[in-house]
Every structure is written in structure tokens, then in C-alpha cells.
């Protein structure tokens, strides 16, 4: 694999990647439609369940450390570790053995789950030309849509007929099996420098352009504080890189603030049960898929930065309109589906944009983005249920709209596309 692009085997890698990531994406979305019902299963309140989800999300903040390790030792090895850890956490959570055990389970689950996707993206990005990266990463992200179209829909049926533990046994087993199957991927290359001054995986696109970006300022050479500062240093174009990362924070906050409680909203106001919530998840998956398909087919032509802008602008319009759509079951469901489409379009477009902010530290930069998204989702896991219980839907849409306004400013004023090529 080293020294040549992966395009000759990209079909196999994408097929396997979609299959494996399918379980990870179910894991990420699992509590959105069923939070209240899982809370009832383990005997806690919806607020407590939201806090447990927050613990899981916060554990994903270890992703940049995991991404840094992947830059050194290869993405395949670290991805397999992530899947084993996430599966173990799911099985432990399925015991329902009290808050201390549940918190421990969520920490393990979150560490594994949070580190997988950015390293999968890095694995592809390091060996694929930037001009086709939206196509391939957009195709990989079909897994997110399929996890809603097929996964959550089926999980809703399993939940209704077999109970909440059965869904977790299936999810944990799928992750463990995926970790084994992932060993058939071509082995990823090892990073030759611990400082991230050379692109791993044998990738050549942009690798030679980042030498100066990877040089540490003299003040960052010694001491623990210096090491920490160096870890967060993303090169001379880090303003653009950190802006991309912050977009993930605000976008994920905005969508999760609504999605974390949408099941409770539809159950409370429209009488939805598990199977109907699974059907809504299926529809959301279709809209997610439409967003990913649009990125994979047109994102490279539209441009990565412009695509992110279009997605953010669409989210803003949908969030502003959301309270006015809570007039019946069909408008309410439509008010959930439309922002999902624009969120998916913006998020998948942002992955290739981030992947070329600093090619020599690709795993770490992409992992910071995922960690940022998890941070936003963590905050929203607490704000969403509380805002809905206090203000109803008026506590959801306007708050999310305010968050994406910040994203809009960042993409317009601070983000550069391929900043290392800007002279």
C-alpha cells in the first residue's frame, strides 16, 4: 500500500468500510429516537439518560489522542482497537447493573466509538486525491443513512418484540465481528515521524506541501506545557483548521439539541411508540442518504467549502421554521427531516474540507473535528431535553438556529479550502 494510491482497491475498501461503519453509526444514533425508552428499561429518568449519553460523548474527546496514535502506527490497527472497545462498552451497558457500571460502560463505549470514524476517513483521505475525496467519503457516509433506513428501523422492531437488551446484544456483537473483519483491509502505513511532518499511508497529495506547517515554533520544544501546546498546534494555517473544527461543534450541537429529544416530543405530543419512531428513523435515514448522495455526486464540482455553506444555510432556515411546523404529525415530522438533509450535506462536505487542512496531521485534525462534534452533542444532550420540558418546541428550533449562525460566520470569514496551496 505504501507509495501508491489505494484507488485500485477502493471499491472493496468502501464496501467493507460501509458495512463496518454501519454498526458504529447505529451506535451514534441509537439514543436519539429511543432515549426515553432506554431510560425506562434501566430504570432512570430521561434527564439521567441524557447525562449518561453525555458521558459517552465526552469520552469521545479522547479521539485526537487516538488519531495522533493512528498517524504514527497506522489507521487499521487503531480502528480495530476502537471497534473492540466500543463493543465491550455496549455489552457492559446491556447489563444495566447500576449507575457506576453504566457510567463505566459509557466511557469505554465512547472512547471506542469516537475514535473510529476519523481514522476511517483518514485511511481514505491519505491515499486519495483531493479532487475526488468528496466522492469517496460521501459514498462511505452512505453508512450513516443506511443505519437509519435499515438499522434503527429494525432496532425499533427488535426493541418492541424482544426488549431493549436484545438491541444492545446485536449492536455489540456486530462491532466485535466488524473488528475481526476489518483485518482484511490492506495494512496502513506507519508514520515515520512522531511530530507529524510526513503524511502516513504512502499518500502523496499535499504531503510535500506541509513541511513548514509541521515545524514546531521554538517555544514548543520542551516541557509538559509545551508538549500540550504543541499537540494543539495544527500548523501555520491552523486558524482555518480550527474554524472547520468549530463548525463541527456548533453544527452537532444544533442538530443534537433537537434530535436527542425528538422521540420524546413525538411520543408526548403525537403518541408515537417504538415502531413508529423506528419508521421516523427510517425516513431520516433516507434524507441523510440523499444528503450523502448529493455530496458524493456533486460535492467535488460544487466545491467543499461552498457545499458546507449551502448545508449550514439550509439548516438555519429549517431551525427558524421548526416551531411553526408543530401543527400536526406530518408537518412536525417534515420539520425533523429537512434539517437532517442539510446537516448531512454540510457534515459530509466538511470531512474532505478538513482532510486537507493539514495533510501531515490528518488523523489528528479529523479526530479533533469528531471530538468537537461530540463536545457539541454532549452539551446538547443536556440542553435539548431540559429546553423541551420547559418551553416545548420553542426551546428547540431557535436555540439551534443561533448555533448555526456561528457556523455560517466561520465558513464565510475564516475557512480556507486547501490552505497549504494558498500563497
C-alpha positions as CSV (number, residue, x, y, z in Angstrom):
1,X,0.0,0.0,0.0
2,X,2.8,2.4,0.8
3,X,4.0,4.6,-2.0
4,X,0.9,4.2,-4.3
5,X,-2.7,5.3,-4.1
6,X,-5.5,3.0,-2.9
7,X,-7.7,3.7,-5.9
8,X,-7.1,0.2,-7.3
9,X,-8.9,-1.3,-4.4
10,X,-11.2,1.5,-3.4
11,X,-14.3,-0.5,-4.3
12,X,-13.5,-3.2,-1.8
13,X,-12.4,-0.8,0.9
14,X,-15.6,1.3,0.5
15,X,-17.9,-1.8,0.6
16,X,-16.1,-3.1,3.8
17,X,-16.0,0.4,5.3
18,X,-19.7,1.0,4.8
19,X,-20.5,-2.4,6.3
20,X,-18.4,-1.9,9.4
21,X,-19.3,1.7,9.9
22,X,-23.0,0.7,9.7
23,X,-22.8,-0.6,13.3
24,X,-20.8,2.4,14.5
25,X,-23.4,4.8,13.1
26,X,-26.2,2.9,14.7
27,X,-24.3,3.3,17.9
28,X,-24.1,7.0,17.5
29,X,-27.8,7.5,16.7
30,X,-29.2,4.8,19.0
31,X,-30.5,7.0,21.8
32,X,-32.0,9.7,19.6
33,X,-35.3,8.0,18.9
34,X,-35.3,5.7,21.9
35,X,-33.7,7.7,24.8
36,X,-36.9,7.8,26.9
37,X,-37.5,4.0,26.4
38,X,-33.9,3.0,27.2
39,X,-34.2,5.2,30.3
40,X,-37.3,3.2,31.3
41,X,-35.5,-0.1,30.6
42,X,-32.6,0.7,33.0
43,X,-34.9,2.5,35.5
44,X,-33.7,6.1,35.3
45,X,-35.2,9.4,34.2
46,X,-34.9,10.9,30.7
47,X,-32.6,13.6,32.2
48,X,-30.3,10.9,33.8
49,X,-30.3,9.0,30.5
50,X,-29.3,12.2,28.7
51,X,-26.4,12.6,31.2
52,X,-25.3,9.1,30.5
53,X,-25.2,9.8,26.8
54,X,-23.2,12.9,27.7
55,X,-20.6,10.8,29.5
56,X,-20.3,8.6,26.4
57,X,-19.9,11.7,24.2
58,X,-17.3,13.3,26.5
59,X,-15.3,10.1,26.3
60,X,-15.1,10.6,22.6
61,X,-12.9,13.7,23.3
62,X,-10.0,11.2,23.5
63,X,-10.3,10.9,19.7
64,X,-7.5,13.4,19.0
65,X,-5.1,11.3,21.1
66,X,-6.2,8.2,19.3
67,X,-5.9,10.0,15.9
68,X,-2.4,11.0,16.8
69,X,-1.5,7.4,17.6
70,X,-3.0,6.4,14.3
71,X,-0.8,8.9,12.4
72,X,2.2,7.1,14.0
73,X,1.2,3.4,13.9
74,X,-1.4,3.0,11.1
75,X,-5.1,3.5,10.9
76,X,-6.2,-0.1,10.6
77,X,-4.7,-1.2,13.9
78,X,-6.3,1.8,15.7
79,X,-9.7,1.3,14.0
80,X,-9.8,-2.4,15.2
81,X,-9.0,-1.3,18.7
82,X,-11.8,1.3,18.6
83,X,-14.3,-1.4,17.5
84,X,-13.4,-3.8,20.2
85,X,-13.6,-1.1,22.9
86,X,-17.0,0.1,21.7
87,X,-18.4,-3.4,21.5
88,X,-17.2,-4.1,25.0
89,X,-18.8,-0.9,26.3
90,X,-22.1,-1.8,24.7
91,X,-22.1,-5.3,26.3
92,X,-21.3,-3.8,29.7
93,X,-24.1,-1.3,29.3
94,X,-26.5,-4.1,28.5
95,X,-26.1,-5.5,32.0
96,X,-28.0,-2.5,33.4
97,X,-26.1,-3.1,36.6
98,X,-26.4,0.3,38.3
99,X,-25.1,3.8,37.6
100,X,-21.4,3.1,38.3
101,X,-21.3,0.3,35.8
102,X,-23.4,2.2,33.3
103,X,-21.0,5.2,33.6
104,X,-18.0,2.9,33.1
105,X,-19.7,1.3,30.1
106,X,-20.4,4.6,28.5
107,X,-16.8,5.7,28.9
108,X,-15.5,2.6,27.2
109,X,-18.2,2.8,24.5
110,X,-17.4,6.5,23.9
111,X,-13.7,6.0,23.6
112,X,-14.1,3.3,21.0
113,X,-16.9,4.9,19.1
114,X,-15.4,8.4,18.9
115,X,-12.1,7.2,17.5
116,X,-13.3,5.0,14.7
117,X,-14.8,7.4,12.1
118,X,-12.0,10.0,11.8
119,X,-9.4,7.2,11.3
120,X,-11.6,5.6,8.6
121,X,-11.8,9.0,6.9
122,X,-8.0,9.4,7.3
123,X,-7.4,6.0,5.9
124,X,-9.2,7.0,2.7
125,X,-8.0,10.6,2.6
126,X,-4.3,10.0,2.9
127,X,-4.3,7.9,-0.3
128,X,-7.0,9.6,-2.4
129,X,-6.6,12.8,-4.5
130,X,-8.4,15.8,-3.0
131,X,-10.3,16.3,-6.3
132,X,-12.2,13.0,-5.8
133,X,-12.4,13.0,-2.0
134,X,-16.0,14.2,-1.7
135,X,-17.0,11.3,-4.0
136,X,-15.4,8.6,-1.9
137,X,-16.0,10.0,1.6
138,X,-19.6,10.8,0.5
139,X,-20.0,7.2,-0.6
140,X,-18.6,5.9,2.7
141,X,-21.1,8.1,4.6
142,X,-23.9,6.2,3.0
143,X,-23.5,4.0,6.1
144,X,-24.9,6.8,8.3
145,X,-28.1,6.9,6.2
146,X,-28.4,3.1,6.0
147,X,-28.1,2.9,9.8
148,X,-31.3,4.9,9.9
149,X,-33.0,3.4,6.9
150,X,-32.3,-0.2,7.9
151,X,-30.6,-0.2,11.3
152,X,-32.8,1.9,13.6
153,X,-35.9,0.8,11.9
154,X,-35.1,-2.9,12.6
155,X,-33.9,-2.0,16.1
156,X,-37.3,-0.4,16.8
157,X,-38.9,-3.7,15.8
158,X,-36.5,-5.7,17.9
159,X,-37.0,-3.3,20.8
160,X,-40.7,-3.7,20.7
161,X,-40.7,-7.5,20.4
162,X,-37.6,-8.6,22.3
163,X,-36.7,-5.8,24.7
164,X,-34.0,-3.2,25.0
165,X,-31.2,-5.6,25.9
166,X,-31.6,-7.5,22.6
167,X,-30.8,-4.4,20.6
168,X,-27.6,-4.0,22.6
169,X,-26.5,-7.6,22.1
170,X,-26.9,-7.2,18.4
171,X,-25.0,-3.9,18.3
172,X,-22.1,-5.1,20.5
173,X,-21.8,-8.4,18.6
174,X,-21.8,-6.5,15.3
175,X,-19.0,-4.3,16.4
176,X,-16.9,-7.2,17.7
177,X,-17.3,-9.1,14.4
178,X,-16.5,-5.9,12.4
179,X,-13.2,-5.6,14.3
180,X,-12.2,-9.0,13.1
181,X,-13.3,-8.5,9.5
182,X,-11.5,-5.1,9.3
183,X,-8.3,-7.1,9.5
184,X,-8.7,-7.9,5.8
185,X,-8.1,-4.3,4.8
186,X,-4.7,-3.5,3.3
187,X,-2.4,-2.6,6.2
188,X,-2.0,1.1,6.7
189,X,1.4,2.6,6.6
190,X,3.3,3.7,9.7
191,X,4.1,7.4,10.3
192,X,7.8,7.8,10.3
193,X,7.9,11.0,12.4
194,X,6.2,11.4,15.8
195,X,5.7,15.1,15.1
196,X,3.5,14.7,12.1
197,X,5.8,16.1,9.4
198,X,5.1,13.5,6.8
199,X,1.8,12.1,5.5
200,X,1.1,8.4,6.5
201,X,-0.2,5.7,4.4
202,X,2.0,6.5,1.5
203,X,-0.2,9.4,0.4
204,X,1.4,11.9,-1.9
205,X,-1.3,14.5,-2.4
206,X,-0.3,17.6,-0.4
207,X,2.3,15.7,1.7
208,X,5.2,17.7,0.5
209,X,3.4,20.9,0.9
210,X,3.1,20.7,4.7
211,X,6.7,20.6,5.7
212,X,6.7,24.2,7.0
213,X,3.3,23.7,8.6
214,X,4.6,20.8,10.7
215,X,7.7,22.7,12.0
216,X,7.2,23.5,15.7
217,X,7.8,27.0,16.9
218,X,11.0,27.1,19.0
219,X,9.0,27.8,22.2
220,X,7.2,24.4,21.8
221,X,10.2,22.1,22.1
222,X,10.4,21.3,25.8
223,X,8.3,20.9,28.9
224,X,4.9,19.4,29.6
225,X,3.1,22.7,28.9
226,X,5.0,23.0,25.6
227,X,4.0,19.4,24.7
228,X,0.4,20.2,25.3
229,X,0.6,23.4,23.2
230,X,2.3,21.5,20.5
231,X,-0.4,18.9,20.5
232,X,-3.0,21.6,19.7
233,X,-0.8,23.3,17.2
234,X,-2.2,22.5,13.7
235,X,0.3,24.3,11.5
236,X,0.6,27.8,10.2
237,X,-2.9,27.6,8.7
238,X,-4.4,26.5,12.0
239,X,-7.0,29.3,12.0
240,X,-8.7,27.8,9.1
241,X,-8.3,24.2,10.5
242,X,-9.7,25.2,13.9
243,X,-12.6,27.1,12.2
244,X,-13.6,23.9,10.4
245,X,-13.4,22.1,13.7
246,X,-15.6,24.7,15.4
247,X,-18.1,24.3,12.7
248,X,-18.5,20.7,13.7
249,X,-19.0,21.8,17.3
250,X,-21.8,24.2,16.5
251,X,-23.5,22.1,13.8
252,X,-23.6,19.0,16.0
253,X,-24.9,21.0,18.9
254,X,-27.6,22.4,16.8
255,X,-28.9,19.1,15.4
256,X,-28.5,17.1,18.6
257,X,-30.3,19.7,20.6
258,X,-33.4,18.7,18.7
259,X,-32.7,15.0,17.8
260,X,-31.8,14.0,21.4
261,X,-35.4,14.6,22.4
262,X,-37.4,14.3,19.2
263,X,-38.5,10.8,20.2
264,X,-39.9,12.2,23.5
265,X,-41.5,15.1,21.5
266,X,-43.3,12.7,19.1
267,X,-44.3,10.3,21.9
268,X,-45.7,13.1,24.1
269,X,-47.5,15.2,21.5
270,X,-48.4,12.6,18.9
271,X,-48.4,9.2,20.7
272,X,-45.6,7.6,18.8
273,X,-44.4,4.2,20.1
274,X,-41.1,2.3,19.3
275,X,-42.2,1.0,15.9
276,X,-43.4,4.5,14.7
277,X,-40.2,6.1,16.0
278,X,-38.3,3.4,14.1
279,X,-40.2,4.4,11.0
280,X,-39.3,8.1,11.5
281,X,-35.7,6.9,11.9
282,X,-36.0,5.2,8.5
283,X,-37.3,8.4,6.9
284,X,-34.4,10.3,8.5
285,X,-32.0,7.8,7.1
286,X,-33.5,8.4,3.6
287,X,-33.0,12.1,3.9
288,X,-29.4,11.5,5.3
289,X,-28.7,9.3,2.3
290,X,-30.0,12.0,-0.1
291,X,-27.5,14.4,1.5
292,X,-24.6,11.9,1.2
293,X,-25.5,11.1,-2.4
294,X,-25.5,14.7,-3.3
295,X,-22.1,15.2,-1.8
296,X,-20.7,12.1,-3.5
297,X,-22.1,13.0,-6.9
298,X,-21.7,16.8,-6.9
299,X,-19.6,17.9,-4.0
300,X,-16.3,17.9,-5.9
301,X,-17.8,20.0,-8.6
302,X,-19.6,22.4,-6.3
303,X,-16.5,22.8,-4.1
304,X,-16.1,21.6,-0.5
305,X,-16.3,25.0,1.2
306,X,-19.3,26.1,-0.9
307,X,-21.1,22.8,-0.1
308,X,-20.6,23.3,3.6
309,X,-22.0,26.9,3.3
310,X,-25.1,25.6,1.5
311,X,-25.7,23.0,4.1
312,X,-25.4,25.4,7.0
313,X,-27.7,28.0,5.3
314,X,-30.3,25.3,4.8
315,X,-30.1,24.2,8.5
316,X,-30.6,27.8,9.6
317,X,-33.8,28.2,7.6
318,X,-35.2,24.9,8.9
319,X,-34.5,25.6,12.5
320,X,-36.2,29.0,12.3
321,X,-39.3,27.4,10.8
322,X,-39.4,24.4,13.2
323,X,-41.8,25.8,15.9
324,X,-44.2,26.9,13.2
325,X,-44.3,23.3,11.8
326,X,-45.6,21.8,15.1
327,X,-49.2,21.9,13.9
328,X,-49.7,18.2,13.1
329,X,-47.9,15.0,12.8
330,X,-46.9,15.4,9.1
331,X,-45.5,19.0,9.4
332,X,-43.7,18.0,12.6
333,X,-42.0,15.0,11.0
334,X,-41.1,17.2,8.0
335,X,-39.6,19.7,10.4
336,X,-37.3,17.0,11.6
337,X,-36.4,15.5,8.2
338,X,-35.4,18.7,6.3
339,X,-32.7,19.8,8.7
340,X,-31.3,16.3,8.7
341,X,-30.8,16.5,5.0
342,X,-28.9,19.8,5.2
343,X,-26.9,18.7,8.3
344,X,-25.8,15.6,6.4
345,X,-24.9,17.6,3.3
346,X,-22.9,20.1,5.4
347,X,-21.2,17.5,7.6
348,X,-20.1,15.1,4.8
349,X,-18.9,18.1,2.8
350,X,-16.8,19.2,5.8
351,X,-14.9,15.9,6.1
352,X,-12.9,16.3,2.8
353,X,-12.5,20.0,3.6
354,X,-11.0,19.2,6.9
355,X,-8.9,16.4,5.5
356,X,-6.7,18.8,3.5
357,X,-6.3,21.5,6.2
358,X,-3.0,19.8,7.3
359,X,-2.3,16.6,5.5
360,X,0.7,15.7,7.7
361,X,-1.5,15.5,10.8
362,X,-4.6,14.3,9.0
363,X,-5.6,11.8,11.6
364,X,-5.3,14.3,14.5
365,X,-7.1,17.1,12.7
366,X,-10.0,14.9,11.6
367,X,-10.2,13.5,15.2
368,X,-10.3,17.0,16.6
369,X,-13.3,17.6,14.3
370,X,-15.1,14.5,15.6
371,X,-14.2,15.4,19.2
372,X,-15.6,18.9,18.5
373,X,-18.8,17.3,17.2
374,X,-19.0,15.1,20.3
375,X,-18.5,18.1,22.5
376,X,-21.4,19.9,20.8
377,X,-23.5,16.8,21.1
378,X,-22.6,16.4,24.7
379,X,-23.8,19.9,25.6
380,X,-26.9,19.4,23.5
381,X,-27.7,16.1,25.2
382,X,-28.3,18.1,28.4
383,X,-29.8,21.3,26.9
384,X,-32.2,19.6,24.5
385,X,-34.4,17.6,27.0
386,X,-34.3,20.4,29.5
387,X,-35.3,23.0,26.9
388,X,-38.2,20.9,25.6
389,X,-39.5,20.1,29.0
390,X,-39.6,23.8,29.8
391,X,-40.5,25.5,26.6
392,X,-41.7,22.8,24.2
393,X,-40.6,23.1,20.6
394,X,-39.9,26.8,21.0
395,X,-37.0,25.7,23.2
396,X,-35.5,23.7,20.3
397,X,-35.6,25.4,16.9
398,X,-34.5,28.9,18.0
399,X,-31.6,27.7,20.1
400,X,-30.3,25.5,17.2
401,X,-30.7,28.4,14.8
402,X,-28.4,30.6,17.0
403,X,-25.7,27.9,17.0
404,X,-25.6,27.6,13.2
405,X,-25.4,31.4,12.8
406,X,-21.9,31.0,14.3
407,X,-21.1,28.2,11.8
408,X,-22.2,30.5,9.0
409,X,-19.8,33.3,10.1
410,X,-16.9,30.8,10.4
411,X,-17.3,29.3,6.9
412,X,-17.7,32.7,5.3
413,X,-14.8,34.5,7.0
414,X,-12.2,32.1,8.3
415,X,-12.2,28.8,6.5
416,X,-9.9,28.3,3.5
417,X,-10.1,25.4,1.0
418,X,-6.7,23.7,0.7
419,X,-4.9,26.5,2.7
420,X,-1.5,25.0,2.2
421,X,-1.9,25.8,-1.5
422,X,-2.8,29.4,-0.8
423,X,0.2,31.7,-1.3
